[in-house]
Amino acid sequence: MPARLLHDFERFKRELPRDAAGYIRETYGVNLTARYLGYPLPHPIGKGSGQLSLRLDQLEADRAAGLAFVVLKTVIGEDAAGERSMGAWAVHESRMRVEQRPSREGKTGWTVTWKGRGWDRSFEEYLALVRTGRDITRAGGMVVVPSAKLHLPRLDEGFRDREYRHTIGGIAKAWGSAPLPIEKDFSPTLAGDSLAGERAQILRWLREVPGRIRDAVDVPVRLALKLMNATFDDAFQLEMIEAASAADTLVCFNRLWDADAAVAYGGYDLSDRNLRVLASRPRRRDGPAYAGTGNIGSGRMLLEYARLGCEAAQLHTFFQLPLGEYPAVAGSRTQRALHALLFDPADGLVAGMLQLETEGLLERRGGELHFLDVTTMRGATNPA
Ligand SMILES: Cc1cc2nc3c(=O)[nH]c(=O)nc-3n(C[C@H](O)[C@H](O)[C@H](O)COP(=O)(O)O)c2cc1C
């Protein structure tokens, strides 16, 4: 098997097979079927919301590359009069710096330094992108999910429901069928803002936002909450998970906040923290599903998140590396990234799944190894 994998890794450097997950299933008996927000996916690799899901051509390239899903850039909510309570997040900034960042433990990973925030064009333009995403999703090419940031009140304030109704209502109308999939972003810049300075305030948002979003429209909503890394300790991250239990899916966790440089960052500090918190959470049968995000740059790292219950992965930074960092020599960045994530003979998803089998941690069912079995396999984490 390793010789086969090495051969495939080499020959796919020029071009990935059109249906890579189907090829992997046939060739290696590895079934990568995954799940995000209730959608079955051919494999777990998707794109997190951000600067790489702003435009139609980006969506097209990702669909053609064979990405499983894409979360659109986060739109900043507004009411019918165009008023935005989170208007400070609609910042225009195009310059991104992709750079290496050593972690506190001395491991060097990649991070993107960028001062921008949410969607900076009109709501109408966002809705046009949602309609395109809807069409791609319906055609079965790739799942596309909108993302929004909406009013978050201080403890003594009420929620601005009109902003929720107008924004979620507009997106639901553009989506045009039920259920409406949507992700609600709690971003690192929010974590660093005085708004998020109080624990009770954050916990209230996480408890109440799901109901506010569901009540804003008369169609069923499939809701993901993308949780921030608050500036508090790990125990508080667990409290946040508990408070957010009315969501369908939790995306854990958005980037860290560097208060000195006033920028969000990733790399190994991010994955170390995310994995540590996910490992210490109580595992429940009936709670939300999980998706992982943060410094996923190999199949092995993706499997670390999967072992802690994540049924899909949202990557951003790994799709932005200098071209020379990918082993593939042709294709879009998404294709090159998928090639490494899936086929790398040492660190790819196929290699990692086969190793779990060799270690006796994962067993074949119906002749196949199943990615989703990794999320519940024994020894994965501490069951409640
Ligand atoms: C430049 C940039 C912009 C981002 N913008 C958003 C955003 O608008 N909404 C959001 O939910 N996450 C946003 N993210 C977070 C990513 O989706 C992702 O969750 C995070 O970067 C961790 O994954 P990574 O380590 O693979 O980059 C952004 C990340 C980057 C690097």
The ligand as an ORCA input file, in Angstrom:
! r2SCAN-3c Opt
* xyz 0 1
  C      -7.531     36.679      6.012
  C      -8.548     35.917      6.795
  C      -9.874     36.357      6.810
  C     -10.830     35.642      7.535
  N     -12.122     36.085      7.541
  C     -13.070     35.379      8.214
  C     -14.433     35.773      8.189
  O     -14.822     36.768      7.565
  N     -15.336     35.025      8.880
  C     -14.967     33.902      9.583
  O     -15.828     33.237     10.156
  N     -13.685     33.500      9.611
  C     -12.733     34.203      8.953
  N     -11.426     33.764      8.966
  C     -11.058     32.568      9.740
  C     -10.860     31.332      8.854
  O     -12.060     30.950      8.223
  C     -10.327     30.132      9.665
  O     -11.339     29.643     10.521
  C      -9.124     30.478     10.503
  O      -8.196     31.251      9.772
  C      -8.402     29.221     11.021
  O      -8.017     28.367      9.985
  P      -6.551     28.393      9.324
  O      -5.562     28.203     10.424
  O      -6.593     27.249      8.351
  O      -6.399     29.709      8.644
  C     -10.454     34.471      8.251
  C      -9.110     34.044      8.231
  C      -8.175     34.745      7.505
  C      -6.757     34.250      7.512
*
